[in-house]
Amino acid sequence: MVYSYTEKKRIRKDFGKRPQVLDIPYLLSIQLDSFQKFIEQDPEGQYGLEAAFRSVFPIQSYSGNSELQYVSYRLGEPVFDVKECQIRGVTFSAPLRVKLRLVIYEREAPEGTVKDIKEQEVYMGEIPLMTDNGTFVINGTERVIVSQLHRSPGVFFDSDKGKTHSSGKVLYNARIIPYRGSWLDFEFDPKDNLFVRIDRRRKLPATIILRALSYTTEQILDLFFEKVIYQIRDNKLQMELVPERLRGETASFDIESNGTVYVEKGRRITARHIRQLEKDAVAHIEVPVEYIAGKVVAKDYIDESTGELLIAANMELSLDLLAKLSQSGHKRIETLFTNDLDHGPYISETVRVDPTSDRLSALVEIYRMMRPGEPPTREAAENLFENLFFSEDRYDLSAVGRMKFNRSLLRDEIEGSGILSKDDIIQVMKKLIGIRNGIGEVDDIDHLGNRRIRSVGEMAENQFRVGLVRVERAVKERLSLGDLDTLMPQDMINAKPISAAVKEFFGSSQLSQFMDQNNPLSEITHKRRISALGPGGLTRERAGFEVRDVHPTHYGRVCPIETPEGPNIGLINSLSVYAQTNEYGFLETPYRRVRDGVVTDEIHYLSAIEEGNYVIAQANTNLDDEGHFVDDLVTCRSKGESSLFSRDQVDYMDVSTQQVVSVGASLIPFLEHDDANRALMGANMQRQAVPTLRADKPLVGTGMERAVAVDSGVTAVAKRGGTVQYVDASRIVIKVNEDEMYPGEAGIDIYNLTKYTRSNQNTCINQMPCVNLGEPIERGDVLADGPSTDLGELALGQNMRVAFMPWNGYNFEDSILVSERVVQEDRFTTIHIQELACVSRDTKLGPEEITADIPNVGEAALSKLDESGIVYIGAEVTGGDILVGKVTPKGETQLTPEEKLLRAIFGEKASDVKDSSLRVPNGVSGTVIDVQVFTRDGVEKDKRALEIEEMQLKQAKKDLSEELQILEAGLFSRINYLLVAGGIEAEKLDKLPRERWLELGLSDEDKQNQLEQLAEQYDELKHEFEKKLDAKRRKITQGDDLAPGVLKIVKVYLAVKRQIQPGDKMAGRHGNKGVISKINPIEDMPYDENGTPVDIVLNPLGVPSRMNIGQILETHLGMAAKGIGEKINAMLKKQEEVSKLREFIQRAYDLGTDVRQKVDLNTFTDDEVLRLAENLKKGMPIATPVFDGAKESEIKELLQLGGLPSSGQITLFDGRTGEQFERQVTVGYMYMLKLNHLVDDKMHARSTGSYSLVTQQPLGGKAQFGGQRFGEMEVWALEAYGAAYTLQEMLTVKSDDVNGRTKMYKNIVDGNHQMEPGMPESFNVLLKEIRSLGINIELEDE
């Protein structure tokens, strides 16, 4: 493998054995591709905005004299960039401008004569744009639109599995689900009649729908039944014989023909009898007359002489009727063929219960069911039925729905109309009846071939269409009003409904979620999440076990591990690593094609529907070098089952062992050794890890860390290769390679880094450069690390030296004992940034004012404020300190004589305002790192706001001019190169000022052209610089768009540094979580023979019952990695020869049986080897991919190479006594995470505070500064102890005895510790409740 200069800095030793056939795809493509499809111009008009416009336009007036046509659309440029939107609290969006054409036709002239055409571009609201990382900035906060897994449109056949009816009879049903429009259900009732429901309303006999489609009874019977034909000859009855129909029946008479008796009376008719009949070609048999009694006739029979109806279709024959028919000359009678086995009489029975007889009565019946209480008219009934399933405006199956519909009915073509046809409805009924007759299977609705993904683009398009349809109504009205000659297209369109629909979707849809931004992994997982909840999906309460369960079709599409615990389990899933959606929205997963028993590198993506037809081998099947299967029998999956197949039967093979799991689960090393429940917790807890102060790459990883760090977008990644020309904490400049430049450009790429920014979860986002001056860079290299990344690899926690042993009960029940060294070294110290805002409003009594002149506040409290009343940057503040001074006007109150005197002396101002300053919340302390002031347009800016403005302008100018200088230098170095190449001496050039170089001419025409291009570019650069500076200045100095009634907003950002402390929650990656019980002095921790103490002591009892053995293997492998690192460190300290160092590191990389990774250190220069060694001395990072990881034997070899015991256990000594522990202890390195469940956020205490209005009891919860509930069971406990006075105190003065608690307070202040309990308020509430029921209840005084 070829490594770039940056990748050579630290190479992770990979234990994977299977070759990587397919690179890990870009992990955010599900979001970005979907949204791209939504906004990009689609000439076909299949997707996105284009499809929405085409479905609604052209809009015609009611009279048809004018229409509004759609021509094209374009998206403008966003006003603010992403960062500015976040700071200002606005939405990152672009204006949508649509070109519309108003066509007016001549009224009197023949059809289609155009009188006037007007074209105009119309503004249609703002469309939120997706950032490069797949998020949206809505009102200043980053949000993610989660993809939805919903039931695909199409037709589904299902059964109630015998649960509906008490007899346990299985009732079958069919449901046609459109993409938009009414649902159509067919269902059997317990009496085997077929019914229909529209939109889940009251059921009607199914034949009503057929009558509404203009079918007569005869035609209905004709569609669904085969006929039996009887001939009356010489007063004898003969039946036309179809032998196959007799199978399984018992003969009720001798079956004979031409004197041969084929079946005797009372015998069962078998296949042998049928073969005999077919062989002799028996066409007719004679049947007794009684045999036809009770059969149902297939059509109307009329007496031709009188025109009298003798017998109607679907009536049962009797011997009398037969005689009547015979007399009136009917010699041929058709009856319906039914039997109990596979030709049930269901439709015939349904026709009998059908109250309607013709089309009109059927339409009226449907109208009554859909619009109960409205009087039906013929026109209304026809329109309603027509609009239900046959109108393109109201009904759309969509391309997916039509494809699924046709596949379900076994048709060949997969395209067709979006509305239903007669044939569609009849075929659905036929298939349902077939299923009831035992032919065919019901569908599995949890199969991923029946559920599809709806991503951002599609949901946004649907919302946009909803907005357009609202506009359509208004436009129709306006087109119908006269005076079209003066109107323009923009007068027709009101953009409000469109932007409202879009805004509502992005702002408050259930699937538009506040992004989980704890760390890079939680961002990626959130964007790859798939939810079955949301509009048009399931609800938590209704979803049963089957929907939530893992289905065989989830393999390689949806992760079987990563899902939340709790009520949403199984409803919210995560996309597997390689999964993607196809054009229809079904999930596909890649497989390698197997041809003639040879596995090729040809990759096919298969959806769950296609996969069912193939035999697919697992990724860990053994292959030889040519790609043949080694074993004769191979474990494969086929049709949802796993079994052994011979190697010739295999069609496909998995691409990778981690194909099954999601990104989160693929980061857990030795996942294959963990119980699934614990792996689920591990995958979920990695998302809650807080980025530590110094990221530390995991010693034991899986090789996925780099892909996650790069794709998450928190790192700065090189767009083009080149050399690092300049680097500081906030900017990296790359001089681009010649071959990657566009002709005539400066060839400079500038990367500005994000510094100390707040994330959605209040953690800190900060980027730090990880490249040095002069280093060569390749496209895709990581230039700067973000939060929780280390040299371009995901680093969520820290590698800790752990020992598995009990320690004085401090690790009882999963508690964790931590060494003080961890705190001293700041291993788990995290920075949290809080945003506190102070809003100054215009009140009825006058405007609130932000000022340092606050009534009744001492000097000390104002010491950290400037003259504008705003805290200065860098101030260290604690709970209760004032951050922004603000006063609010107070209403006039009755003044006491003293106050009147004060007013007379000090003037008006003294007391007519009250203090409403922004203070630091209790329990929070930190440093002010930034202040921002937003002032409404037209309100005078205070001194601080102007200072901030000036500073921002200075900074912007500095940034831009530095950028300009860098670009200019790049340009002039290219000009210099050109001129020298063109024959001008370098010394002469140095004497000329740079600007004059552009005036020189060259004889070589090609070079002269290049020179002119560069000169043009120089002018453009300067022009661009002025333009950018101007735009920046405008943005900074203009007033802000604030909510109505708001004059000013001051935002203060507070950075809080939190060290690890008892009560914080920590976890490993295997679901092994616990709470810190004690931070132990270093000298008391257990230590080894070298005197090295351990960092963390874990309870060994946490392993066996939880079955997450992965943590033990990780610990051993971590120890080996550290051992090798220490050996490298010793060699570096000794300053050994590079060749020895190279040889040892090469041995470490080569260790293991047939691993795929080939690192050849002979291709590295000595410097590169030394730099690699420098990065490996703290431990050699190891990758053990999921299901393809290190074997036990390999771990032992690695331990021995590191000079450690191969058991992974060592002798420890007690730090307090120095005595040896009686047996060896497992010690090693485990990757530990600090989770975002910090004791600082949970700890809370209250003495007095606010009370609930009705019950007068203290509120609950930290947010409300509430108290501890003393509930029913606690009362029982005190009663059991007989602690009467304590109980009385708890239930009165400590809770809701209003007078008692006030008196108590006074008594305590006076030093008198007596209490006088009174009547609890909740008792009064009870009295009121009973009185409200009309029962007067009073307390009697004794």
Protein Blocks (a to p, Z undefined) as FASTA:
>chain_A
ZZdfklmmpccddfbfbdcfbdcddfklmmmmmmmmmmpccfkomggjllmmmmmmccdd
fkopaccddfbdcddddfbdfklmmmnopacddddddddddddddfklcehiafbdcddd
ddebjaddddfkopaceehiacdddddddddeddddddeehmmpmnlpacdddddddfbd
cdddddddfkopacddeehiacddfklmmmmnopafklmmmmmpccdddddeehiacddd
dfklmgopacfbdcdeehiafbdghiacdfklmmmmmmnopabdcddfklmgopacfbdc
ddfknopafbdghiacdfklmmmmmmnopabdcdddddfklmccklmmmmmmpmbfbfkl
mmmmmmmmmmghiacdfklmmmmmmmmmmcfklpcebjmlmmmmmmmnopablcdcfbdc
fklmmmmmmmmmmmmnopacdddfkbcklcccddfklmmmmmmmmmmmmmmmmmmmmmmp
ghkllpcfklmpcfklmmmmmmmmmmmpmklccddfkbmmlmmmmmmpccfedehiacfk
lpcfklmpccfklgokacckbccedjkgokaccddfklccdfkopacddddddeehiacf
bdcdddfklmmmpccddfklccdfkopafbfbdcddeehiacdddfklpmbdcfbfklmp
cfklmmpghklmpcfklmmmmmmmmmmpccdfbdcddfbdnhlmmmmmmmnopaccdfbg
cddfbdcfkbccddddfklpcehiahiacddddehiadfkopacddddfbdehiacdehi
afbdcehiaehiacfbccdddddddeehlagghiacddfklmmnommgccdddddddddd
ddfkbccdddfbdghiafklmmmpcfkopacehiacdehiafbdcddddddddddfklmm
mmmmnommlmmcccfbdcddehiacddfbdcddddehiacdfklmmmmmmmmmmmmmmmm
mmmmmmmmmmmmmmmmmmmmnopafklmmmpcfklmmmpccfblklmmmmmmmmmmmmmm
mmmmmmmmmmmmmmmmpccdddehiabdcdddddddddddehiacddfeopacddfbdcd
fklpccdfkopacfbdcdfklmmmnopaklmmmmmmmmmmmmmmmmmmmmmmnopafklm
mmmmmmmmmgcchifbdcdfklpcfklmmmmmmmmmnopcddddehiaccfklmmmmmmm
nopafklpacdddfklopacfbdcddddddddddfbdfklmgccdfbdcddfklopaced
jklopaddddfklmmmmmmnopaklmmmmmmmmmmmmklmmmmmmmmmnopacdcddddf
klmmmmmmmmmnopacddddZZ
